């Protein structure tokens, strides 16, 4: 018997689990599979609507009473270097960047384990073995690159980056924790902005900005930052004007969320 994939992607909701950004809260995600000949177009379209990729899955937060997580991107043309960011570039000017196809290496995994041990020892990736790591890097049905940053013979940082129709999407980055004082995490974003400018690419997608979360506060320090709010991209403005307060009416019902998603044919999922 011959089987074919459904024309429209199917959307699902995860079970609730502890939120990694705001203590005492529960997170839930809306997700769909990323596969088939139309995977690149689907990833492009849903990225414009606040979704993120993880291997062969596209997801975005869909928590019961919380809408604190806001998808963020930098408008490259509106970005201006601050004095502190200029110093970050200067501190890391000896790093060499090389961009390759998504292929996992032992050096990458060793750096990844070192990074997790210092920064996210209790996070969801803490138990990831070498095979799961390879899957994270290599299992991608779209245009993906791995940017490696070296100092001499030493691998200092890695960024897994997707190429979408209007930007560079930084899927996951990690670095040698002994270089924290060099602000490597900030430098990786600055370098991607430089890459986007060189290639005349409009945006650099950064994942989620979460008001009230110390882990995500650094993203608000980039000028030209936009957030996906009320189904449109808008300049961040004053970060202090956003609240992470809970409210039972914050989130739309799942059926309404799915019905409003636009697919590559520009039609919503619902009738």
C-alpha positions in Angstrom: 0.0 0.0 0.0 1.4 3.4 -0.9 1.3 6.2 1.7 1.6 9.9 1.1 2.2 12.8 3.6 -0.8 15.0 4.3 -1.0 18.2 2.3 -1.1 20.4 5.4 1.2 19.9 8.4 -0.4 18.5 11.6 0.1 20.5 14.8 0.4 19.1 18.3 0.9 20.3 21.8 3.5 19.0 24.3 2.8 18.1 27.9 3.6 20.8 30.5 7.1 20.8 32.0 9.1 23.2 34.2 9.9 26.5 32.4 13.7 27.0 31.8 13.4 30.8 31.8 10.9 31.8 34.6 11.1 30.0 37.9 8.0 28.3 39.2 6.2 28.3 35.8 5.2 25.5 33.4 6.0 25.6 29.7 4.0 24.1 26.8 4.9 24.1 23.1 2.9 24.0 19.9 4.9 22.0 17.3 4.8 20.3 13.9 7.1 18.0 11.9 9.5 19.5 9.4 9.8 17.0 6.5 9.3 16.4 2.8 10.0 18.5 -0.3 8.3 21.6 1.2 10.4 21.7 4.4 12.4 24.8 3.5 9.3 26.8 2.5 7.5 25.7 5.7 10.4 26.6 7.9 10.7 30.0 6.2 7.0 30.7 6.6 6.7 29.6 10.2 9.9 31.4 11.2 8.1 34.6 10.2 5.4 33.7 12.7 7.6 33.1 15.7 8.4 29.4 15.3 11.9 27.9 15.9 13.5 24.8 14.5 14.9 21.9 16.6 16.2 19.1 14.3 13.1 18.0 12.3 10.5 19.9 14.4 9.2 23.5 14.4 7.8 24.8 17.6 6.8 28.0 19.5 5.6 28.5 23.1 2.0 27.9 23.8 1.7 28.1 27.5 -1.6 28.0 29.4 -1.5 31.4 31.1 1.8 32.9 30.1 2.9 34.8 27.0 6.2 36.1 28.2 8.3 34.4 25.5 8.6 36.7 22.5 10.4 35.7 19.3 13.2 38.2 18.5 15.1 39.2 15.5 17.5 42.0 14.6 16.8 44.4 11.7 20.3 44.5 10.3 19.9 47.9 8.6 18.8 49.5 11.9 21.5 47.9 14.0 24.2 50.2 15.4 27.2 49.1 17.4 27.3 50.4 20.9 30.6 51.3 22.6 30.6 48.0 24.6 29.9 46.0 21.5 32.8 47.6 19.7 35.0 46.5 22.6 33.6 42.9 22.3 34.6 42.8 18.7 38.1 44.1 19.5 38.6 41.5 22.3 37.7 38.7 19.8 39.5 40.0 16.7 42.0 37.1 16.8 39.3 34.5 16.3 39.0 32.8 12.9 35.6 31.9 11.6 35.0 29.0 9.2 31.5 28.0 7.9 30.8 24.4 6.9 28.0 22.0 6.2 26.3 20.6 9.3 28.6 17.9 10.4 29.3 16.9 14.0 32.9 16.4 15.2 34.5 15.1 18.4 36.0 18.5 19.1 32.5 20.1 18.9 31.1 17.6 21.3 33.9 18.1 23.8 33.3 21.8 23.7 29.6 21.3 24.0 30.0 19.2 27.2 32.4 21.8 28.6 29.9 24.6 27.9 26.9 22.7 29.4 28.9 21.7 32.5 29.6 25.4 33.2 26.4 27.1 32.1 23.5 24.6 32.0 24.5 21.7 34.2 20.8 21.1 35.1 19.3 22.0 31.8 17.3 19.8 29.4 20.5 19.0 27.3 22.7 18.0 30.3 22.3 14.3 29.5 22.8 14.5 25.8 25.2 11.9 24.5 27.4 12.1 21.4 24.8 10.5 19.2 22.1 12.9 20.3 24.5 15.7 19.8 25.3 14.5 16.2 21.5 14.4 15.5 21.1 18.0 16.8 23.8 19.2 14.3 23.2 16.9 11.3 19.4 16.2 11.3 18.2 19.1 9.3 15.9 19.0 6.1 16.7 22.7 5.3 19.7 24.9 4.5 21.9 24.8 7.6 25.5 25.7 8.3 27.9 25.3 11.2 30.1 28.3 12.0 33.3 27.3 13.9 35.4 29.9 15.7 39.0 29.0 16.4 42.0 30.6 18.1 45.1 28.9 16.7 44.3 25.2 16.8 41.7 25.5 19.6 38.0 25.4 18.9 36.5 28.3 20.9 32.9 28.5 19.8 30.3 26.9 17.5 27.0 28.3 16.1 24.4 26.1 14.3 22.7 28.5 11.9 19.8 28.1 9.5 19.5 30.1 6.2 15.9 31.2 5.7 14.4 33.4 3.0 14.9 36.7 4.8 17.6 36.0 7.4 20.0 34.0 9.4 18.4 32.0 12.2 20.8 31.2 15.1 19.5 27.8 16.2 22.0 27.0 18.9 25.4 28.3 20.0 28.0 27.2 22.5 31.5 28.2 23.5 34.4 27.6 25.8 33.3 28.9 29.2 36.8 30.0 30.1 36.3 32.8 27.5 33.2 34.2 29.2 35.0 37.5 30.0 35.5 38.0 26.2 31.7 38.0 25.9 31.8 35.3 23.2 28.0 34.8 23.2 27.6 38.5 22.3 30.4 38.3 19.7 28.7 35.4 17.9 25.6 37.5 17.4 27.7 40.5 16.3 29.5 38.3 13.8 26.2 37.0 12.4 25.0 40.5 11.9 28.3 41.2 10.0 27.7 38.1 7.9 24.1 39.2 7.2 25.3 42.7 6.1 27.9 41.2 3.8 25.3 39.0 2.1 22.6 41.7 2.1 20.3 39.6 4.4 17.7 41.6 6.2 17.4 39.9 9.6 19.2 37.8 12.2 16.8 35.6 14.2 17.8 35.1 17.9 15.1 32.8 19.3 13.1 34.1 22.2 13.4 37.2 24.4 11.8 36.7 27.8 11.2 39.8 30.0 12.0 38.9 33.6 14.5 36.2 32.6 18.2 37.0 33.4 19.2 34.3 30.8 17.5 36.2 28.0 18.0 39.8 29.1 21.1 40.3 26.9 19.1 40.3 23.7 17.5 43.6 24.6 20.9 45.2 24.4 21.0 44.9 20.6 19.7 47.9 18.7 17.3 47.2 15.8 15.7 44.4 17.9 12.1 43.4 16.8 9.7 41.1 18.6 6.8 39.0 17.3 3.8 40.4 19.1 0.1 40.2 18.3 0.9 38.4 15.0 3.3 41.0 13.7 6.9 42.1 14.0 7.4 45.3 15.9 10.4 47.2 17.3 11.1 46.3 20.9 11.1 49.8 22.2 11.5 50.1 26.0 12.2 46.6 27.5 10.9 47.8 30.8 7.4 48.2 29.4 7.0 44.5 29.0 5.7 42.3 31.8 5.9 38.5 32.5 2.9 38.6 34.8 0.5 35.6 34.5 -3.1 36.0 33.4 -5.7 33.3 32.6 -6.7 35.1 29.4 -3.3 35.7 28.0 -3.2 32.8 25.7 -5.6 32.0 22.8 -7.1 28.5 22.7 -5.0 26.0 20.8 -7.6 25.7 18.0 -7.5 29.4 17.4 -3.7 29.5 17.4 -3.5 26.7 14.8 -6.3 28.2 12.7 -4.4 31.5 12.4 -1.1 30.0 11.2 -0.3 30.9 7.6 1.3 28.1 5.5 3.5 28.5 2.5 0.5 28.9 0.2 -0.4 32.0 2.3 -3.6 30.4 3.5 -4.4 29.8 7.2 -4.7 26.2 8.5 -8.3 26.7 9.4 -11.3 27.2 7.0 
